[in-house]
């Protein structure tokens, strides 16, 4: 079983090619120096994190790098 990870959604939708609010793991959000983000919680995969992010931003999507299973484009 995969360890739980912390997930965040980027509050700024302009820093990615799809112009949507991307969900990132904590590690990747820190690597990208995302300063405006909302904590989503601990999840064992990106699916629950993206669902939670969609409660905040309807256009939320998984990051192509750290949440590739949840990335729709």
C-alpha positions in Angstrom: 0.0 0.0 0.0 1.3 3.4 -0.9 2.1 5.9 1.9 -0.3 8.8 2.4 0.9 12.0 0.8 -0.1 15.6 1.4 -1.8 17.3 -1.6 -2.3 20.9 -2.6 -4.2 22.8 -5.3 -2.5 25.7 -6.9 -4.7 28.8 -6.5 -3.2 30.5 -9.6 -4.4 28.8 -12.8 -2.0 30.7 -15.1 1.2 28.8 -14.3 0.5 25.7 -16.4 -0.2 25.1 -20.1 -3.9 24.1 -19.5 -4.7 27.2 -17.5 -6.5 25.2 -14.8 -6.0 24.8 -11.1 -3.5 21.9 -10.8 -3.3 19.5 -7.9 0.3 18.7 -6.7 1.9 16.6 -4.1 3.5 18.6 -1.3 7.0 17.7 -2.5 6.3 18.8 -6.1 4.5 22.0 -5.0 7.6 22.9 -2.9 9.9 22.1 -5.8 7.9 24.5 -8.0 7.9 27.2 -5.3 4.1 27.5 -5.5 3.3 30.2 -2.9 -0.5 30.4 -3.3 -1.9 27.0 -2.7 -4.7 25.4 -0.7 -4.0 22.3 1.4 -6.4 19.5 0.4 -5.3 16.8 2.9 -3.6 13.4 3.1 -4.5 10.9 0.4 -3.1 7.6 -0.8 -3.5 8.7 -4.4 -4.4 11.7 -6.5 -8.0 10.8 -7.2 -9.4 11.9 -3.8 -7.2 15.0 -3.8 -8.5 16.0 -7.2 -12.1 15.4 -6.1 -11.5 17.6 -3.1 -9.9 20.3 -5.3 -13.0 20.3 -7.6 -15.1 21.4 -4.5 -13.0 24.6 -4.6 -12.2 24.9 -8.3 -14.4 23.2 -10.9 -11.5 23.1 -13.4 -9.1 21.3 -11.0 -6.9 18.7 -12.7 -4.0 16.6 -11.6 -0.5 17.7 -12.4 1.0 15.9 -15.5 4.2 15.2 -13.5 3.3 14.3 -9.9 -0.4 13.3 -10.4 -0.2 11.8 -13.9 -2.9 9.2 -13.2 -5.3 12.1 -12.6 -4.2 14.4 -15.4 -6.9 15.0 -18.0 -5.1 17.8 -19.9 
